[in-house]
Amino acid sequence: MSETKIIETERLVLHPLSFGDAQRIVDARPAAGEHWAAEYPGVGDVANARAFLAGVAERGDPGVYRPYAIRVRDEDDVVIGGIGFHRPPGPDGVVTIGYGLVPAFRGQGFATEALRALIGRAREAGATAVRGDANLDNLASQRVMERAGMAYEGEDETVRNYRVVFPRQDDRR
């Protein structure tokens, strides 16, 4: 498994959550000196932090395949949302992602930038594919996945499914 480290993009820092970070999100209590945007953490951030804490208790540290806080690279490194893996990949190597931003930071390309970086990390870590879904009426999230390189795979009565598949190492020659 690849080393868990900060992921940096042009405008963002994706900070891997520790057990303590996740507990602070559940408790809605930022660390000393940490800046959270208004409306962070959201309901999804808290649910993901709880799931991460439960997963660590059940299966141990997931390494790379964990949630990350999305921070804007500025003087405050303000946390504007979260992105991450629901759990480590299954036997098929497929990993599922989720993400969310506070309303004030939506529509500026931050989610797409963060998702592209997380997809890159999954590929580096050996995943065979990344999948995600969005509610049928959440066109913005669907566009984020498309712009990040994920292809539409189908839908059911509630969600549209997207996936990006990585070539196997021996197919990249």
N, C-alpha and C positions, 0 to 999 in steps of 0.2 A: 504494500500500500504506500502511496506517495506521502511525503511529509506534509503535515498540516501547516500551512503558512498563509500569510496575508496575500491577497490577490489585489494587484494594483492595475488600474486602467488610467486612461487619460484624465478623467474627472473624478474617479471613485476609488475608494479603498474598501475591499470586502474583507472584513475582520472575522476570522473563525471564532465562533462562540465557544467559550470554556463552560464547564459546569457552573461556575460562579456567575458568569455573564448571563447564562440562561435563567438561573435562579433570580437574578436582579430584574430581568425582563418580566418574569412571572410576578414578582413583587412590585413591579412598576417603580423601581428604585435605581436610578443610574449610579454608576461608580463615581467616586469623587473626581471632579474635573471632566467628567464625560458630559457631552451636550446631546440632548435628544430633541429632535424637531417636535413642534406641537403635534399632538395626536399620535405620537409614538410612545409606547408600543401599541399597535392596534390589536384587535381580537385575533387575527391570524398570527401575529408575532407571538402573542402569549400562548396560543395553542401549539405552535411549532416549538416554542421553548419547552413547554410541558412534555411534548412528545420526545424531544431530544433528551430531557432528563430521565424519562422513563426508559428510553432505549439504552442510555448509558448504564442505568441500574440493571437492566436485563441482559444486555449483550456486551457491555464494555464500550470503550471509546471507539467511535466509528472512523477515526482518522480523518481523511479528506472529506468523507461523505457526511457532513454535518451542516448545520445552519451557519450563516454568515450575516453579520450586521453590515448594512450598506451605509457607508459614510461618504459625504462629499468632501473632496480634497480642498479644504479652505482653511482659514485660520482657526476654526473651531472643530473641524472634522465632525460636523453634526451628523448624527445617525438619522437617516431618512426612511429606513425600512429594513426589510430582511429578505434574504434569498437563501436557498439551500436545498439539500437533498433530504427526502423524506426518510431514507434509511440507506445503508450500503446496498450495492447491487445484489440482485439475486444470482442464482447459478448461471443464468443466461448473460450476466454482465450488464443488464439494463438497470438504469437508475432513474428515479422519478424526482422532478424538481418542483419547487413552488417559490413564489416571490410576491412581494407587495411593497408599495410605497405609500407614505402619507400623502394625502390629497394635494398639498401645496407643491409637491415635487413631481407630480405626474405630468405627462405630456411633454417632457423635456428630453426624452431619450435615455434617461437614467436606467430604467428597467431593461431596455434592450442592451445597453452597455454592460450592465451587471450580468445579464443572462449569457451574453456571448462569452464573457470571462469565465463564468461558472461551467459552461459547456466545454471550454478549453481545458479547465482543470479536470473535469471528468474524463476527457480523452487522455490527458497526461497520466491520470491515475489508473488507466486500464479499463475503463467502462467500455462496453461495446455499443451502447446507445443511451440517449437521454430522452425521456418522454415527459410530457406535461399535458395538462388540460385546462380549459377555461369554460366557464358557463356560456351557454349559447348566446346570451345577451351581452356578454363581456367582450365586445369587439376590440377594445383597446388591448386587452391581454392577448387576444388572438393575434393581433398585429405585432405585438412584442415578440411572440414566439416565431412568427413568420420572418420578421426582420432579423432575428437572431440566427436564422438558418434552419429552423425546424419546419418540417413538412406536415401538412394536414394529413391525418390518417383515417379520419372518419368521426362519427358522432353517434350519440345515443339521444335519448329524450332530454338530457340535461346538460351535457358537455360536449365540446369539440376536442378531439385528441390530436396531439402533435408529437413528432418524433424526429430526432436526428440520429442516424446510424453512422458509426465510424468504420472505415475500412479496417479489416484485420491487418495486423503487422505484416504478414506475408503477402498481402494483396497490395502493399504500397510500393513495391519495387519498381 
